[in-house]
Amino acid sequence: MLPSSHAVQRMSLDVDSVPSPQLLADAFSEFISASSVLEASYRDLQQEVAHLGSELSERNAALTRSLEENDRMRAALQQMLDSMPCGVLVLDQAERIVMINPEGRRLLELGNAHIYSLRELSRTSQVDFEVLAKGPVGPFDNEVCIDAESGKRWLAISHRMLANVAAINGSTGQANRLRSIWILRDVTANKQAEQERETARRATALAEISTILAHEIKNPLASMELFADLIEQDRGEATEWIAHLRAGIRTLSGTVNNVLSLNGESKPRLAPLRLSDCIESSVEFVRPIAEQAGVALSFQSESESAQVLGNEDAIRQVVLNIVCNAIRHTADGGSVSVVARAAKQGKAARGVVEIEDTGCGIPESAMDRIFDAGFSTTGETPGLGLAVCKRLMIQHGGQIGVESRMNQGTKFHLEFPAI
């Protein structure tokens, strides 16, 4: 039986749909090429994975070494802090105590007490850290005294602010931003040494004062004893000898006042007074000394004198010291003049006193040292008078200056602020 036309047509279509051998070969070739590319990519991927794995292992090992090194450094630093001779206290931003070393605990006598904040530390110890924290920050120490079991102890405490510093909390592993570090030092030994030095200084000063008084009082006392004998023996010249006695007594009074003024710590009480009247009475007080030396002493008030805040005894001491120096360096027959006047310095009124002599003058090489305590141009005096003058003038808010020419005389210039 012959196939129908439809069957013939279907057979022809099936034959046409079968790919040719060339197409199959091309497709197979492309498949092999793609497989090769995939295989090469897989090998590259394996190599990259292996490289990354090796690099990760190296980094993990480096991180482990770094952590171990950090632990060693932290332990070393902690050991250093624990062995430091000073107390160390570290606070975070919330003023919580991050760390306090054993020396800090010992100095504050905290024992094993758990202190978590600056406020608790202020309440537990004898140091008010909250008040100190409000004070100036810097290298300068605040010194506080506490009552320890062994007696009084002095602590020097300073603190500094920390910027951009963080610490890892060992228990939580979290980073705490640090705020300040406090340093505590035991300065009790320094305080005791300072007190011992002050005691020794006072003892030395007392010995020097004794030497000065013995030196300065000896000669006037001998003269006064002589004049007392003369008064007793010769009544007719009693007036002259009494004047000499008066001069000796006032010289002794000036010496004692110089020592007290230079070594005393109290300041003279100031009150309003008329400067010219005060200077005139001071000149009269020192006049017997000038008469005894054969030196003419004069006083003049050029104009209405200024009112000043002063202490009459202190101003008298200034005049006494300067005039006595002038008399000492002026030959018999010379003169010393004292002038008081008012002056203006800008809009400010000033009271001025000028004391001028016709003596031998002051060497130029000594001008810078004449107001230093203990300095004397001749070595015959203890060198206290002018040092006391400068100190008393400063206490009065005034100024003292000097002009001098060899063999022509010396002029002292005093200025007091007027009221």
C-alpha positions in Angstrom: 0.0 0.0 0.0 1.5 3.3 -0.9 1.8 6.1 1.6 -0.6 8.9 1.4 0.4 12.4 0.5 0.2 13.6 4.1 2.5 10.9 5.3 5.0 11.7 2.6 5.0 15.3 3.5 5.5 14.5 7.3 8.5 12.3 6.5 10.1 15.1 4.5 9.7 17.5 7.4 11.3 15.1 9.9 14.3 14.6 7.6 14.7 18.4 7.2 14.7 19.0 11.1 17.7 16.8 11.8 20.8 19.0 12.3 23.7 18.5 10.0 26.9 16.9 11.2 28.7 20.2 10.7 26.3 22.0 13.1 26.8 19.3 15.7 30.5 19.6 15.4 30.4 23.4 15.8 28.1 23.2 18.8 30.3 20.5 20.5 33.4 22.7 19.8 31.7 25.7 21.5 30.7 23.5 24.5 34.3 22.3 24.9 35.6 25.9 24.7 33.1 27.1 27.3 34.0 24.2 29.5 37.7 25.1 29.3 36.9 28.7 30.2 34.8 27.6 33.2 37.5 25.2 34.3 40.1 28.0 34.1 37.9 30.4 36.0 37.3 27.8 38.6 41.0 27.2 39.0 41.6 31.0 39.3 38.8 31.2 41.9 40.4 28.4 43.8 43.7 30.1 43.8 42.2 33.4 44.9 40.3 31.7 47.7 43.6 30.0 48.8 45.4 33.4 48.6 42.7 35.1 50.6 42.7 32.3 53.1 46.4 32.6 53.5 46.3 36.3 53.9 43.4 36.0 56.4 45.5 33.6 58.4 48.4 35.9 58.4 46.3 38.8 59.4 44.7 36.8 62.2 48.1 35.8 63.4 49.3 39.4 63.3 46.2 40.5 65.1 46.8 37.8 67.7 50.4 39.0 68.1 49.2 42.6 68.4 46.6 41.7 71.0 49.2 39.8 72.9 51.7 42.7 72.6 48.9 45.1 73.8 48.3 42.8 76.8 52.0 42.7 77.6 52.2 46.5 77.3 49.1 47.0 79.4 50.5 44.6 82.0 53.8 46.5 81.9 52.1 49.9 82.2 50.0 48.6 85.0 53.0 47.3 86.7 54.8 50.6 86.2 51.8 52.5 87.6 51.5 50.2 90.6 55.2 50.7 91.4 55.2 54.5 90.9 56.2 56.5 94.0 53.3 58.9 93.4 49.6 58.3 93.4 47.8 58.2 90.0 44.1 58.6 89.6 42.3 58.5 86.2 38.7 59.7 85.5 36.4 59.3 82.6 34.0 61.8 81.1 31.4 61.0 83.8 34.0 61.6 86.5 34.0 57.8 87.3 37.3 56.4 88.6 38.8 54.3 85.8 42.0 53.5 87.7 43.7 54.3 91.0 47.1 52.8 91.7 48.2 51.3 95.1 50.2 54.4 96.1 47.2 56.6 95.5 45.1 54.3 97.8 47.9 54.4 100.4 48.2 58.2 100.3 44.4 58.7 100.7 44.2 55.8 103.2 41.4 54.1 101.2 42.5 50.5 102.0 40.4 48.0 99.9 37.3 50.3 99.7 35.7 50.3 96.3 35.4 53.9 95.2 33.6 54.5 91.8 33.3 58.3 91.4 35.1 61.5 92.3 32.2 62.4 94.6 32.6 59.2 96.6 36.3 59.8 96.8 35.8 63.3 98.2 33.4 61.9 100.8 35.6 58.9 101.8 39.0 60.7 101.8 40.0 63.9 103.6 40.6 65.6 100.3 37.8 67.5 98.6 38.6 66.6 95.0 35.4 68.2 93.7 36.6 71.6 94.8 40.1 70.9 93.4 38.5 69.9 90.0 36.9 73.3 89.7 40.3 75.0 90.2 42.9 75.8 87.7 44.3 72.9 85.6 48.0 72.7 85.0 51.3 71.7 86.4 50.9 73.8 89.6 50.2 71.7 92.7 47.5 72.2 95.3 48.8 71.3 98.8 46.5 69.8 101.3 47.1 68.5 104.8 45.4 65.4 106.1 45.5 63.6 109.4 47.1 60.2 108.9 47.6 57.5 111.4 51.3 58.4 111.5 50.5 62.1 112.0 49.9 65.0 109.7 50.7 64.4 106.0 51.0 66.9 103.3 49.9 66.0 99.8 50.6 67.9 96.6 47.8 67.2 94.1 47.7 68.3 90.5 45.5 67.3 87.5 45.4 67.6 83.8 42.8 67.2 81.2 43.1 64.5 78.6 42.0 65.0 75.0 40.9 62.1 72.6 42.2 59.4 74.9 40.2 56.2 75.4 40.7 53.1 77.6 39.2 49.6 77.2 37.2 48.5 80.2 38.6 45.1 81.2 35.3 43.7 82.5 32.9 45.0 79.7 35.3 45.3 76.8 33.9 48.8 76.1 36.0 51.9 75.4 35.7 54.6 78.0 36.6 58.2 77.0 39.1 59.5 79.5 38.8 63.0 80.9 41.5 63.8 83.4 44.5 62.3 85.2 45.4 63.2 88.8 48.9 63.0 90.4 49.3 62.8 94.2 52.7 63.2 95.9 53.6 63.0 99.5 55.5 66.2 100.3 55.5 65.8 104.1 59.3 65.5 104.1 59.7 68.6 102.0 57.4 70.5 104.4 59.3 69.3 107.4 62.6 70.3 105.7 61.1 73.7 104.9 60.0 74.2 108.5 63.5 73.2 109.6 65.1 75.6 107.2 62.7 78.4 108.4 63.7 77.6 112.0 67.3 77.7 111.1 66.8 80.9 109.1 65.1 82.5 112.1 67.9 81.3 114.4 70.5 82.8 112.0 68.5 86.0 111.8 68.3 86.2 115.5 72.1 85.7 115.8 72.6 88.4 113.2 70.2 90.7 115.0 72.1 90.1 118.2 75.4 90.8 116.6 74.0 94.0 115.0 72.5 95.2 118.3 75.6 94.4 120.2 77.7 96.3 117.6 75.4 99.3 117.3 74.5 99.7 120.9 77.9 99.3 122.4 79.4 102.6 121.3 76.4 104.8 122.1 76.1 103.1 125.5 79.7 103.9 126.3 79.2 107.5 125.3 76.1 107.8 127.4 77.9 106.3 130.4 80.6 108.9 129.9 78.2 111.8 129.7 76.3 110.5 132.7 79.6 110.6 134.7 80.3 114.1 133.4 76.9 115.3 134.5 77.4 113.9 137.9 80.9 115.5 138.2 80.2 118.9 136.7 76.8 120.4 137.2 77.6 123.5 135.3 77.8 121.8 131.9 74.8 119.6 132.6 72.8 121.0 129.7 75.4 120.1 127.1 75.9 116.6 128.5 72.2 116.0 128.6 72.0 117.0 124.9 74.6 114.4 124.1 72.7 111.8 126.2 69.6 112.6 124.2 71.5 112.1 121.0 72.8 108.7 122.1 69.3 107.6 123.3 67.8 108.5 119.9 70.6 106.8 118.0 69.9 103.6 120.0 66.1 104.0 119.4 66.8 104.3 115.7 69.0 101.2 115.7 66.4 99.1 117.5 63.6 100.3 115.2 65.7 99.5 112.1 66.1 95.9 113.3 62.5 95.5 114.2 61.3 97.1 110.9 63.6 95.0 108.7 62.9 91.6 110.4 59.3 92.2 111.4 56.4 91.1 109.2 53.7 93.6 110.4 52.9 96.7 108.4 52.6 100.1 110.0 49.1 101.5 110.5 48.5 104.4 108.2 46.4 107.4 109.1 45.9 110.9 107.5 48.5 113.4 108.5 50.1 116.6 107.4 53.4 115.8 105.9 55.3 119.0 106.7 54.4 118.8 110.4 55.4 115.1 110.5 58.8 115.9 108.8 59.4 118.9 111.0 58.9 116.9 114.2 61.1 114.2 112.7 63.9 116.7 112.1 63.6 118.0 115.6 63.9 114.4 116.9 67.2 113.9 115.1 68.6 117.4 115.8 70.6 116.3 118.9 72.5 113.9 116.8 73.4 116.6 114.3 74.4 119.0 117.1 76.7 116.3 118.7 78.4 115.9 115.3 78.8 119.6 114.6 76.6 119.5 111.5 74.0 122.2 110.8 70.6 120.7 110.3 67.8 122.9 108.8 64.2 122.3 107.8 62.0 124.3 105.4 58.5 123.9 104.1 58.3 125.5 100.7 54.5 125.5 100.3 51.4 124.2 101.9 52.2 120.6 102.5 50.2 117.7 101.3 48.0 115.5 103.3 49.1 111.8 103.1 48.2 108.5 104.5 51.2 107.7 106.7 52.6 106.4 110.0 54.4 109.1 112.0 56.8 106.7 113.6 57.7 105.1 110.3 58.2 108.4 108.6 60.4 109.6 111.5 62.4 106.4 111.1 63.0 107.2 107.4 64.1 110.8 108.2 66.3 109.5 111.1 68.1 106.9 108.9 68.8 109.3 106.0 69.8 112.2 108.2 72.1 110.0 110.3 73.7 108.7 107.2 74.2 112.2 106.0 75.7 113.3 109.3 78.0 110.3 109.3 79.4 111.2 105.9 79.5 115.0 106.4 82.5 116.6 108.0 82.3 118.9 111.1 81.0 122.3 109.9 79.0 120.8 107.0 75.2 121.0 106.6 72.1 118.8 106.0 68.9 120.5 104.8 65.4 119.0 104.8 62.7 120.4 102.5 59.0 119.4 102.4 56.7 120.6 99.6 53.7 119.6 97.6 54.0 118.6 93.9 51.9 117.5 91.0 52.6 114.4 88.9 50.1 114.6 86.1 46.7 115.0 87.9 47.9 113.2 91.0 49.1 115.3 94.0 52.3 114.2 95.7 54.0 115.0 99.0 57.7 115.5 98.4 60.6 115.5 100.9 64.2 116.2 99.9 67.2 115.6 102.2 70.5 117.0 100.9 73.9 117.1 102.6 77.3 118.5 101.8 79.2 115.3 102.5 81.6 113.1 100.7 79.0 111.6 98.3 78.3 108.0 97.3 80.6 106.1 94.9 79.0 105.4 91.5 79.8 101.7 91.9 77.7 101.5 95.0 74.6 103.4 93.8 72.8 100.2 92.8 73.4 98.5 96.1 72.8 101.2 98.7 69.2 100.0 99.4 70.3 96.4 99.9 70.2 95.1 103.5 73.7 94.5 104.8 75.5 96.7 102.3 77.6 99.5 103.7 80.1 101.7 101.7 82.4 101.9 104.7 81.8 98.6 106.5 81.4 100.5 109.8 77.7 100.1 110.0 75.4 97.0 109.5 73.8 98.5 106.4 70.2 98.4 107.6 69.2 102.1 107.5 68.5 102.6 103.8 67.1 99.1 103.3 64.5 100.0 106.1 63.8 103.3 104.4 63.0 101.6 101.1 60.8 99.1 102.8 58.8 101.7 104.7 58.4 103.9 101.6 57.0 100.9 99.7 54.6 100.3 102.6 53.4 103.9 102.3 52.9 103.5 98.5 55.7 106.0 97.9 59.1 106.1 96.2 62.7 106.8 97.2 65.5 108.0 94.9 69.0 109.4 95.3 71.4 111.6 93.5 75.1 111.9 94.5 78.4 113.3 93.4 81.7 112.5 95.0 83.0 115.2 97.3 79.9 117.4 96.5 77.2 115.8 98.5 74.1 113.5 98.3 70.4 114.3 97.8 67.6 111.9 98.7 64.2 112.3 97.1 61.0 111.0 98.8 57.5 111.0 97.3 54.3 110.1 99.1 50.9 109.9 97.4 48.6 112.7 98.6 45.0 112.3 99.7 
